[in-house]
């Protein structure tokens, strides 16, 4: 497209967010020859890995499977230190990528988007930031992700605490000295389970407040060996193939068998192997029927319960740490190191909120039904407003009065987990219904790649507006609602249903059809010349200032 045909916009592609997904979207836009810019709320790049810098924050997906795989040169140049990298290394990696591909000059930090409105007459988006800056863009990619809005617990007096209070998802950049401090950790998901063992040996006292136990299992981290790194380099093409096609987006080798293929004794031996496997392999390399056969899942849960009882010295504490309300995989399981062992330290204790509820937080600490405890630091490890949080807070308005802040109050309605009817030229990869519970960057890469294939097709064929039809969106949402009860993450009291946020309507926020359904439905849309009606007819393009002649072939 010629520069003259774009005098009504500032950039062709505007990316909101400079995290893992946003950086890749910006790279793809510039590499494809679009004028592009990214707006980032933080003062640096990294997204969730810029904000989540609490002690021991790290991947629980293998570093080289979570990182970028679009460039063999990049893959070879960055040498991960561990199988599961910590936040400082992750942030350094993302900055390295930004500089390696010359993206920094196209990223504006400290720019939180407060409004994104579609101008139907002009055919472009008008995006406003908190500083008052306005950017007009033909295409908007909101790469704000599902884990970008920290959720604080609904506790009376939270704002009255006079010590240090921090959410793990909005941790300060200045390191906190925990030495000799009295600390409360509210929440026992992945961040709370990582934080506890990281500080237990230096604090005076640490109390972990647990609402509901989860099936926490060992991360089994290790340094990334020279042999492993060399193997990855030499087998890069095969690594990319597996990561790009496997349902989970991991390199884990499937079990290759059902539970019924083994005797009880053989299953016990297999569970021991799974216990010592890395991270998500507990799910992806388990029996094929682990998530569909209730009896075998119960058997595995009892195996895990025995492990917990064998690690935790105090039997009462051990029982409180064992889930009673869901099977393994029904909630997102944390994979950490040293979590259960921490409760054997004399200065660590578990407070079960079902038995001992918090009444209020005051200036000096926390009051429960059993009394008051003084604290110097409170860490809120209470997760995020998952899936919809950022999108419904950005003032996004589309055609015919669509306003995400109100229209999604009863749950998000979308297509492909990254676009929606009445939101022309607006994409949100990594948003609600975007992932199937596997390796998030791999799902998001699928979405980004499809988006830019679509934009390239539009440019080459004289289209300048893409919007899923009502029928396409309805078909996608029917799939979501039909398959949701069969998903392994089917516990309706989990954050995958928005249940951790008081007052949020419980709607399933993942893609229960996984990668296969995503590709199937996207392929169906892109199989016709006009993407099944998702592209605007040419007469609308002329009205918006474009002609088919100026956008034919590979012209830009």
C-alpha positions in Angstrom: 0.0 0.0 0.0 1.4 3.4 -0.9 2.1 6.0 1.7 -0.4 8.4 0.0 -3.2 5.9 0.6 -2.5 6.0 4.3 -2.6 9.7 5.0 -5.6 9.2 7.3 -3.7 7.0 9.8 -0.5 7.4 11.8 0.5 3.7 11.4 -1.0 0.7 9.6 -0.5 -1.7 12.5 -0.7 -0.6 16.2 0.3 -3.2 18.8 -0.8 -2.7 22.4 1.6 -4.4 24.8 5.2 -5.3 24.5 5.3 -8.7 26.2 6.1 -12.0 24.6 3.1 -11.8 22.2 3.3 -8.1 21.5 7.0 -8.2 20.6 6.4 -11.0 18.1 3.4 -9.2 16.6 5.5 -6.1 16.2 8.3 -8.1 14.6 5.8 -9.7 12.2 4.3 -6.4 11.2 7.6 -4.7 10.4 9.0 -7.8 8.7 5.9 -7.8 6.5 6.5 -4.2 5.5 3.7 -2.6 7.4 4.3 0.7 9.2 4.0 -0.3 12.9 4.3 0.9 16.4 3.8 -0.7 19.9 2.4 1.0 23.0 3.5 -0.4 26.4 2.1 0.6 29.8 5.3 -0.3 31.6 8.6 1.5 31.5 10.2 -1.4 29.9 9.4 -4.4 27.7 8.5 -7.9 28.9 4.8 -7.8 29.8 4.1 -10.2 32.5 7.8 -10.8 32.9 8.3 -7.1 33.5 5.7 -6.8 36.2 6.1 -10.3 37.9 9.5 -9.9 39.6 8.9 -11.4 43.0 11.6 -13.7 44.3 11.8 -17.0 42.5 9.4 -16.0 39.7 10.3 -18.3 36.8 9.0 -20.3 33.9 7.3 -23.6 34.5 7.4 -24.3 30.7 10.9 -25.2 29.5 12.7 -22.0 28.6 13.5 -23.0 25.0 9.9 -24.0 24.3 8.4 -20.8 25.8 10.9 -18.5 23.9 10.7 -17.6 20.2 11.2 -20.2 17.5 10.8 -18.0 14.4 14.5 -17.5 14.0 17.2 -20.2 14.0 19.8 -17.5 14.5 18.1 -16.2 17.6 17.6 -19.7 18.9 21.3 -20.3 18.6 22.5 -17.0 19.9 20.6 -17.0 23.2 22.0 -19.6 25.7 19.4 -20.3 28.5 21.0 -21.0 31.8 18.3 -23.3 33.2 15.6 -25.6 31.9 13.2 -23.2 33.6 14.6 -19.7 33.6 14.0 -17.1 36.3 12.5 -13.6 35.8 15.7 -11.6 35.5 16.9 -13.9 32.7 13.6 -13.9 30.9 13.4 -10.1 31.0 17.0 -9.9 29.7 16.1 -12.3 26.9 13.1 -10.2 25.8 15.2 -7.1 25.7 17.8 -9.0 23.7 15.2 -9.9 21.2 13.9 -6.3 20.9 17.4 -5.0 20.2 18.5 -8.0 18.0 15.7 -7.2 15.5 15.8 -3.4 15.9 12.3 -3.1 17.4 13.1 -0.7 20.3 12.6 2.5 18.2 9.1 1.3 17.4 8.1 0.8 21.0 6.7 3.6 23.2 6.8 2.7 26.9 4.9 4.4 29.7 1.8 4.5 27.4 -1.2 2.9 29.0 -4.2 2.8 26.6 -7.3 4.3 28.1 -9.5 4.4 25.0 -9.7 2.5 21.7 -12.6 3.6 19.5 -13.4 2.5 15.9 -14.2 5.3 13.5 -16.6 3.6 11.2 -16.7 6.4 8.6 -12.9 6.7 8.4 -12.4 2.9 8.7 -9.6 3.2 11.4 -9.1 3.0 15.1 -8.4 6.0 17.3 -6.4 4.9 20.3 -5.7 7.3 23.3 -3.2 6.8 26.1 -3.1 8.0 29.6 -0.7 10.8 28.6 -3.2 12.2 26.2 -1.4 10.9 23.1 -3.6 9.7 20.2 -2.7 7.2 17.5 -4.8 6.4 14.5 -4.3 2.9 13.1 -5.8 0.8 10.4 -5.2 -2.5 12.3 -4.9 -2.9 16.1 -3.4 -5.9 17.8 -4.1 -5.9 21.5 -1.4 -8.2 22.9 -2.4 -7.5 26.5 -2.8 -11.2 27.4 -4.9 -12.9 30.0 -2.6 -12.4 33.0 -2.0 -8.6 33.0 -4.5 -7.2 35.5 -3.6 -8.3 39.1 -6.5 -9.2 41.2 -6.4 -8.2 44.9 -8.5 -10.1 47.4 -11.8 -8.7 48.6 -10.8 -8.1 52.2 -11.9 -5.3 54.4 -9.2 -2.8 55.4 -6.7 -3.9 52.8 -5.7 -0.3 52.0 -5.1 0.5 55.7 -2.1 -1.7 56.1 0.9 0.4 57.0 3.6 -2.1 56.3 4.7 -3.2 52.8 1.9 -4.7 50.7 2.6 -5.9 47.2 0.8 -8.1 44.6 3.1 -10.7 43.0 1.8 -9.5 39.6 2.8 -5.8 40.3 6.0 -6.3 42.3 8.3 -3.3 42.9 11.5 -2.9 40.9 13.5 -2.1 44.1 14.3 -5.5 45.8 12.6 -6.1 49.0 14.7 -7.2 52.0 12.8 -10.0 53.7 15.6 -10.6 56.3 14.1 -11.0 59.8 10.6 -9.8 58.6 7.2 -11.2 59.5 5.5 -12.0 56.2 2.0 -13.1 55.1 1.5 -14.7 51.7 -2.2 -14.7 50.7 -2.7 -17.2 48.0 -1.2 -20.6 47.1 -1.2 -20.7 43.3 2.0 -20.7 41.3 3.3 -17.3 42.5 2.5 -18.0 46.2 4.0 -21.5 45.9 7.2 -20.0 44.3 7.5 -17.2 46.8 7.3 -19.3 50.0 10.4 -21.4 49.6 12.3 -18.4 48.2 12.0 -16.5 51.5 11.4 -19.0 54.2 15.1 -19.3 55.2 15.6 -15.6 55.8 12.3 -14.3 57.4 11.5 -14.4 61.0 8.0 -15.8 60.3 6.0 -16.5 57.2 2.3 -17.6 57.1 0.7 -18.8 54.0 -3.0 -18.1 53.8 -4.6 -20.8 51.7 -8.2 -20.8 50.5 -8.2 -24.0 48.4 -5.3 -26.4 48.1 -4.0 -27.3 44.6 -2.2 -30.3 43.2 1.3 -28.8 43.5 4.1 -31.0 42.2 7.9 -30.6 41.8 9.2 -28.5 38.9 12.3 -30.7 38.7 14.4 -27.9 37.3 18.1 -28.3 36.3 20.8 -26.3 34.6 20.6 -26.4 30.8 23.5 -28.7 30.0 25.8 -28.2 27.0 24.7 -31.5 25.6 21.1 -30.5 25.7 21.7 -27.1 24.2 23.8 -28.7 21.4 21.0 -31.2 20.7 18.4 -28.4 20.5 20.5 -26.5 18.1 21.2 -29.5 15.9 17.5 -30.5 15.9 16.0 -27.1 15.6 13.8 -27.9 12.6 12.3 -30.9 14.4 11.9 -28.9 17.6 10.0 -26.3 15.7 7.8 -28.9 14.0 6.9 -30.5 17.3 6.2 -27.2 19.1 4.2 -26.0 16.2 2.0 -29.1 15.9 1.7 -30.8 19.2 -1.6 -30.2 21.1 0.2 -28.9 24.1 3.1 -27.0 22.5 5.7 -28.8 24.5 8.5 -31.2 23.6 7.5 -33.8 26.2 7.3 -37.4 24.9 3.7 -38.8 25.4 3.3 -41.9 27.5 2.1 -43.8 24.5 -0.3 -45.9 26.5 -3.5 -46.0 28.5 -3.7 -46.7 32.2 -5.4 -50.0 31.3 -2.3 -51.1 29.5 -0.5 -51.4 32.9 -1.0 -53.5 36.0 -1.5 -51.6 39.3 2.1 -52.3 40.2 3.3 -50.9 36.8 1.1 -47.9 37.2 2.7 -47.2 40.6 6.1 -47.3 39.0 4.9 -45.1 36.1 3.6 -42.5 38.6 7.0 -42.4 40.3 8.5 -41.6 36.9 5.9 -38.8 36.3 6.6 -37.3 39.8 10.2 -36.8 38.7 9.4 -35.5 35.3 9.8 -31.8 34.5 7.0 -29.3 34.8 3.9 -29.8 32.6 5.1 -33.3 31.6 3.0 -34.3 34.7 0.0 -33.7 32.3 1.4 -34.1 28.8 3.4 -37.2 29.4 0.9 -38.9 31.6 -1.5 -41.7 30.6 -3.7 -40.9 27.6 -6.8 -41.4 29.8 -5.5 -39.5 32.9 -7.9 -36.6 32.2 -10.8 -38.7 31.0 -10.8 -41.7 33.2 -12.0 -40.6 36.7 -10.8 -43.8 38.4 -7.3 -43.5 37.2 -7.2 -39.8 38.0 -8.3 -40.6 41.5 -5.6 -43.2 41.8 -3.0 -40.7 40.7 -4.4 -38.1 43.2 -4.0 -40.6 46.0 -0.4 -41.2 44.9 0.2 -37.4 45.1 -1.5 -37.3 48.4 0.8 -40.0 49.7 3.8 -37.9 48.5 2.5 -34.9 50.4 2.0 -36.8 53.5 5.5 -38.2 53.2 7.1 -34.8 52.8 5.2 -32.7 55.3 6.0 -33.7 58.9 2.8 -32.4 60.6 -0.1 -34.6 59.6 -2.7 -31.9 60.1 -0.8 -29.5 57.8 -0.3 -32.3 55.3 -4.1 -33.0 55.1 -4.8 -29.3 54.7 -2.5 -29.2 51.7 -4.2 -32.1 49.9 -7.1 -31.0 47.5 -10.4 -32.6 48.3 -12.6 -30.7 45.7 -11.0 -31.5 42.3 -9.0 -34.0 40.4 -5.5 -33.6 39.1 -5.6 -31.2 36.1 -9.0 -29.7 36.9 -7.3 -26.6 38.1 -4.0 -25.2 36.7 -1.5 -27.1 38.9 1.6 -25.2 40.1 5.0 -26.7 39.4 7.6 -25.5 42.0 10.5 -26.5 44.1 10.6 -26.9 47.9 7.0 -25.9 48.5 5.9 -28.7 50.8 9.3 -28.9 52.4 8.9 -25.2 53.6 6.1 -26.2 56.0 8.7 -28.3 57.9 10.6 -25.1 58.9 9.8 -23.9 62.4 9.1 -20.3 61.1 6.5 -21.3 58.5 2.9 -22.1 59.0 -0.2 -22.7 56.9 -3.5 -21.0 57.7 -6.5 -22.7 56.1 -9.0 -19.9 55.3 -11.9 -22.4 55.0 -11.4 -23.1 58.7 -10.0 -19.7 59.8 -11.3 -16.9 57.6 -9.8 -13.5 57.4 -12.0 -10.9 59.0 -10.0 -7.8 58.1 -6.6 -6.3 57.4 -5.6 -3.3 59.6 -2.6 -1.1 60.0 -0.4 -3.7 61.6 -1.5 -7.0 60.2 -4.3 -9.5 59.6 -7.2 -10.5 61.9 -8.8 -13.9 61.5 -11.4 -15.7 63.5 -8.6 -17.0 65.6 -7.0 -13.7 66.4 -4.6 -11.1 65.1 -1.1 -11.5 63.6 1.3 -8.7 63.1 3.2 -8.4 59.8 5.9 -6.3 58.2 5.1 -7.5 54.6 1.9 -8.8 53.0 2.3 -10.5 49.6 -0.9 -10.8 47.6 -0.5 -13.9 45.5 -4.1 -13.9 44.4 -3.8 -14.1 40.7 -5.4 -12.1 37.9 -8.6 -11.0 36.4 -8.0 -13.7 33.8 -8.9 -13.6 30.1 -10.9 -10.4 29.9 -9.3 -8.1 32.5 -7.2 -5.8 30.3 -9.6 -5.8 27.4 -12.6 -4.6 29.4 -10.5 -1.8 31.0 -9.1 -0.2 27.9 -12.3 1.6 26.7 -12.7 -0.6 23.6 -15.7 0.4 21.5 -16.5 -1.0 18.1 -19.4 -0.7 15.6 -23.0 -0.3 16.5 -22.2 0.8 20.0 -20.3 -2.4 21.0 -18.5 -1.6 24.3 -16.4 -4.4 25.8 -16.7 -3.0 29.3 -20.4 -3.7 29.3 -21.0 -6.2 26.4 -18.7 -8.7 28.0 -20.1 -8.4 31.5 -21.9 -11.8 31.1 -18.8 -13.3 29.6 -16.7 -12.7 26.4 -18.1 -13.5 23.0 -15.4 -13.8 20.3 -14.1 -15.8 17.3 -10.9 -17.8 17.4 -10.0 -16.4 20.8 -8.6 -13.3 19.2 -11.2 -11.4 17.2 -14.9 -10.5 17.5 -17.9 -9.5 15.5 -18.4 -5.7 15.5 -14.7 -5.1 16.2 -13.3 -4.6 12.7 -9.6 -4.8 12.3 -9.1 -5.4 16.0 -7.3 -8.6 17.2 -6.5 -9.7 20.8 -4.2 -12.8 20.6 -3.8 -14.5 23.9 -7.2 -13.3 25.0 -10.3 -15.2 26.2 -10.7 -18.6 24.6 -7.3 -18.1 23.0 -5.4 -21.0 24.6 -6.3 -24.6 25.3 -4.3 -25.0 28.5 -0.9 -25.7 26.9 2.1 -23.6 26.2 0.7 -20.1 25.9 3.3 -18.6 23.5 2.8 -21.4 21.0 -1.0 -20.9 20.9 -0.4 -17.1 20.6 2.1 -17.6 17.8 -0.5 -19.6 15.9 -2.9 -16.7 16.2 -0.3 -14.0 15.3 0.8 -16.0 12.3 -2.8 -16.3 11.1 -3.4 -12.6 11.7 -0.5 -11.6 9.5 -1.3 -14.1 6.8 -4.7 -12.4 6.8 -3.4 -8.9 6.7 -1.0 -9.8 3.8 -3.9 -11.4 2.0 -6.0 -8.2 2.5 -3.2 -6.1 1.2 -2.7 -8.2 -1.8 -6.4 -8.5 -2.7 -7.7 -5.0 -2.1 -9.3 -5.4 1.3 -8.9 -3.1 4.3 -11.4 -4.4 6.8 -11.6 -7.7 8.5 -14.4 -8.6 10.9 -15.7 -12.1 11.8 -19.3 -12.6 10.8 -22.0 -13.2 13.4 -22.3 -16.8 12.1 -18.6 -17.4 12.4 -18.6 -16.1 15.9 -21.6 -18.2 16.8 -20.0 -21.3 15.5 -16.9 -20.7 17.6 -18.8 -20.0 20.8 -21.0 -23.1 20.2 -17.8 -25.1 20.1 -16.6 -23.5 23.3 -19.8 -24.1 25.2 -20.2 -27.7 23.9 -16.7 -28.8 24.7 -16.0 -26.8 27.9 -17.5 -29.5 30.2 -15.0 -32.0 28.7 -12.0 -29.9 29.3 -9.4 -31.0 31.9 -9.5 -27.5 33.4 -13.2 -28.0 34.2 -13.4 -26.9 37.8 -15.9 -24.1 37.8 -14.4 -22.6 41.0 -11.1 -21.9 39.2 -9.8 -18.7 37.6 -10.4 -20.3 34.2 -14.0 -19.6 34.9 -13.2 -16.2 36.5 -14.2 -17.6 39.8 -11.4 -15.9 41.7 -12.9 -12.5 41.1 -15.9 -11.7 43.2 -18.9 -10.8 41.1 -17.5 -11.9 37.8 -19.8 -14.1 35.8 -18.5 -17.7 35.6 -17.8 -18.5 32.0 -15.2 -20.8 30.6 -12.3 -18.7 29.4 -10.1 -21.3 27.6 -10.4 -23.0 24.2 -11.5 -26.5 25.1 -11.1 -27.7 21.5 -7.4 -26.9 21.7 -5.1 -26.3 18.8 -6.8 -28.8 16.5 -10.2 -26.9 16.7 -8.5 -23.5 16.4 -6.7 -24.6 13.2 -9.8 -26.3 11.8 -12.0 -23.3 12.2 -9.4 -20.8 11.0 -8.7 -22.9 8.0 -12.5 -23.0 7.2 -12.7 -19.2 7.3 -9.6 -18.6 5.2 -10.6 -21.2 2.6 -12.8 -18.8 0.7 -11.8 -15.7 -1.2 -13.5 -13.2 1.1 -12.9 -15.3 4.3 -16.5 -16.3 4.4 -17.8 -12.8 4.4 -15.3 -11.5 7.0 -13.7 -9.1 4.5 -15.5 -5.9 3.5 -16.6 -5.6 -0.1 -14.4 -3.5 -2.4 -16.9 -0.7 -2.6 -16.4 -0.1 1.1 -12.7 0.1 0.6 -12.9 2.9 -2.0 -15.1 4.8 0.5 -12.4 4.4 3.1 -9.7 5.8 0.8 -8.3 2.6 -0.8 -8.6 1.3 -4.3 -8.1 -2.2 -5.5 -5.5 -1.0 -7.9 -3.3 0.6 -5.2 -3.4 -2.6 -3.2 -2.9 -5.3 -5.8 0.0 -7.7 -5.8 2.7 -7.1 -3.3 2.6 -3.3 -3.5 2.9 -1.4 -0.3 
